[in-house]
Amino acid sequence: MTFKTKTCFEIVCDGGCDNPWDDDGTPHFDTEAEAATYAKSAGWSVFDGRALCPSCLSKVTCERTGHQWGDWFARDHHGIAYRTRWCNRCDERGYDPPVDELYPRLQALRDAEEILRAAAGPGGQS
């Protein structure tokens, strides 16, 4: 049996994402030129000297130029009203009121519901 070492090229995102290739696995290439051509065809870009997958490029672009917000959608969770919207370019969500104000209200509601369930006892009877 003979073992042989082979060197290949991989495309690594410099944006900090865990797995830019999802479930397909990281592709390997025989030359750097092949890797660069494939990356460009897959929507990758070089931005400020960093190779970025499409998702990270969207995040960096939004950081630099601002989000492209969609319309607000009204929400209500057991009487706690709020609005939410999404950026049309990256995966950022916006909340009104802001999430740091909204989360404590929702957590207090969950805590109150748990207390009421416990007070009702087995079978929901108090």
Secondary structure, 3 states (H helix, E strand, C coil): CCCCCCCCEECCCCCCCCCCCHHHCCCEECCHHHHHHHHHHCCCEEECCEEECHHHHHHHHHHHHCCCECCCEEEEECCEEEEEEEECCCCCEEEECCHHHHHHHHHHHHHHHHHHHHHHCHHHCC
